[in-house]
Amino acid sequence: PVIVGAYGEGTRPRIDGAGLFLDAVLVRNVDYWRITTLEVTNKGPDRQPWQTGVRIESDGYGPMRQIHLRDLYVHDVNGDLRKSHEGCGIFFQALGGNHSRFEGLVIENCHVVRTDRNGICQRRQAGADRSTGVVIRGNLLEDIGGDAIKPWGCQGALVEHNVVRGARTRCEDYAAGIWPWDCDDTVIQFNEVS
């Protein structure tokens, strides 16, 4: 795999989009990437539609395989609070044709704080297939503006051992701590939401 992360001693490498870019980290149409031990933030002077800390995207690529996000500290992303334009701390989406989807996407042991609208969220658009092997595990999410964890368009996703402290803290539309949308055979277990 391609590995992006800290090495040696010292503080985490910090990637700060400062609201100048929609995505502080963008991983698009690649396979076998590991992103780990980074600090990621993307707070600008104004909220922007679709602004994220980390975006993983399969756009007409077909199956995007074995993408792992581990031990990331993602904080202060001031994306749009409206569900129709939602920003997110960690966002992954499949769109376009060519059977775009994720196979073996793992998001684990990340700390997500003060992200708007959502914490860890997926989206699937028309023309994309259902993702398989999606695991969201062992994450801590705090002070999330809307939905904390939302898989969308998966077959057999696993959401476990996550802790959510404060979901829907800023949005004015409906939101939930953890919920799947357009998914089949999702297992949600051993999580704590408050």
HULIN-V510854 format. One record per residue. RES is the residue in three letters. SS is DSSP state (2 for helix, 1 for strand, 0 for the rest). PHI is phi in whole degrees, 0 to 359 (none if undefined). OMEGA is omega in degrees with one decimal (* if undefined). Layout:
[[RES,SS,PHI,OMEGA] [RES,SS,PHI,OMEGA]]
This chain:
[[PRO,0,none,169.7] [VAL,1,277,-176.4] [ILE,1,246,175.9] [VAL,1,240,-179.7] [GLY,0,176,-178.8] [ALA,0,287,170.3] [TYR,0,216,-178.6] [GLY,0,74,-178.3] [GLU,0,266,174.4] [GLY,0,111,-177.5] [THR,0,285,178.0] [ARG,0,296,168.9] [PRO,1,298,-176.5] [ARG,1,248,174.1] [ILE,1,246,-175.0] [ASP,1,238,178.6] [GLY,0,285,177.1] [ALA,0,52,-178.7] [GLY,0,72,179.8] [LEU,0,276,-179.0] [PHE,0,230,177.3] [LEU,0,296,-177.3] [ASP,1,233,174.2] [ALA,1,289,176.4] [VAL,1,232,178.2] [LEU,1,234,175.1] [VAL,1,241,-169.9] [ARG,1,227,170.9] [ASN,0,55,175.7] [VAL,0,222,176.9] [ASP,0,237,169.3] [TYR,0,60,175.4] [TRP,1,249,173.8] [ARG,1,239,177.7] [ILE,1,244,-170.2] [THR,1,213,170.0] [THR,0,53,176.1] [LEU,1,252,166.8] [GLU,1,255,-176.0] [VAL,1,230,176.6] [THR,1,217,-178.9] [ASN,1,205,-179.1] [LYS,0,251,178.3] [GLY,0,245,-179.2] [PRO,0,291,-177.9] [ASP,0,226,174.7] [ARG,0,290,178.6] [GLN,1,235,173.3] [PRO,0,301,173.5] [TRP,0,67,179.1] [GLN,0,290,-177.8] [THR,1,224,167.4] [GLY,1,275,179.3] [VAL,1,233,175.5] [ARG,1,240,174.1] [ILE,1,245,-170.9] [GLU,1,221,169.8] [SER,1,251,-174.2] [ASP,1,243,-178.5] [GLY,0,68,-172.8] [TYR,0,273,-170.1] [GLY,0,94,-179.6] [PRO,1,290,175.8] [MET,1,262,-166.1] [ARG,1,256,167.1] [GLN,0,53,172.3] [ILE,1,258,-178.4] [HIS,1,236,172.6] [LEU,1,249,-176.9] [ARG,1,223,171.2] [ASP,0,54,175.0] [LEU,0,265,171.8] [TYR,1,248,-176.7] [VAL,1,248,-174.4] [HIS,1,212,172.9] [ASP,1,51,173.8] [VAL,1,246,-175.5] [ASN,1,259,174.9] [GLY,1,283,-179.4] [ASP,0,297,-179.2] [LEU,0,271,179.7] [ARG,0,279,-179.5] [LYS,2,302,-178.3] [SER,2,286,-178.7] [HIS,2,220,-165.1] [GLU,0,301,169.1] [GLY,0,274,-174.7] [CYS,1,197,173.1] [GLY,1,290,174.9] [ILE,1,237,-173.4] [PHE,1,231,174.3] [PHE,1,226,-177.2] [GLN,1,214,173.0] [ALA,1,245,179.7] [LEU,1,211,-178.5] [GLY,0,78,-178.3] [GLY,0,271,177.3] [ASN,0,62,178.8] [HIS,0,59,178.3] [SER,0,302,179.6] [ARG,1,184,174.3] [PHE,1,248,172.7] [GLU,1,233,178.0] [GLY,0,81,175.2] [LEU,0,272,-178.3] [VAL,1,236,174.0] [ILE,1,237,-175.1] [GLU,1,215,176.1] [ASN,0,57,176.5] [CYS,0,262,176.3] [HIS,1,244,-175.6] [VAL,1,242,-172.1] [VAL,1,224,174.5] [ARG,1,53,177.7] [THR,1,244,-178.5] [ASP,1,231,2.0] [ARG,0,276,-170.3] [ASN,1,243,177.3] [GLY,1,268,177.2] [ILE,1,240,-169.8] [CYS,1,218,177.2] [GLN,1,240,173.0] [ARG,1,219,174.9] [ARG,1,233,-180.0] [GLN,0,259,179.4] [ALA,0,306,179.8] [GLY,0,96,178.5] [ALA,0,265,179.0] [ASP,0,271,175.1] [ARG,0,289,178.2] [SER,1,278,179.0] [THR,1,233,177.4] [GLY,0,70,177.8] [VAL,0,277,179.9] [VAL,1,232,175.6] [ILE,1,239,-165.4] [ARG,1,220,168.1] [GLY,0,68,-177.9] [ASN,0,265,173.7] [LEU,1,246,179.5] [LEU,1,240,-177.0] [GLU,1,226,175.6] [ASP,0,55,-178.6] [ILE,0,260,-174.9] [GLY,0,297,-178.0] [GLY,0,224,179.0] [ASP,0,290,179.1] [ALA,0,276,-179.9] [ILE,1,226,-178.7] [LYS,1,217,169.0] [PRO,0,286,-175.6] [TRP,1,218,175.8] [GLY,0,82,-179.1] [CYS,1,243,169.1] [GLN,1,244,176.1] [GLY,0,74,176.9] [ALA,0,291,178.1] [LEU,1,237,178.9] [VAL,1,236,-173.9] [GLU,1,212,173.9] [HIS,0,58,175.3] [ASN,0,262,175.0] [VAL,1,237,177.6] [VAL,1,245,177.2] [ARG,1,242,178.0] [GLY,0,94,171.4] [ALA,0,254,-178.1] [ARG,0,53,-179.0] [THR,0,272,-177.8] [ARG,0,226,-175.4] [CYS,0,288,179.9] [GLU,0,253,176.4] [ASP,0,261,-174.9] [TYR,0,288,-179.5] [ALA,0,200,179.4] [ALA,0,216,178.3] [GLY,0,294,177.7] [ILE,1,220,175.3] [TRP,0,200,175.2] [PRO,0,267,176.3] [TRP,1,228,178.2] [ASP,0,55,-178.9] [CYS,0,235,172.6] [ASP,1,238,174.5] [ASP,0,58,176.8] [THR,0,282,173.9] [VAL,1,249,176.6] [ILE,1,241,-173.1] [GLN,1,213,172.9] [PHE,0,59,176.7] [ASN,0,254,175.9] [GLU,1,232,-177.8] [VAL,1,231,175.3] [SER,0,216,*]]
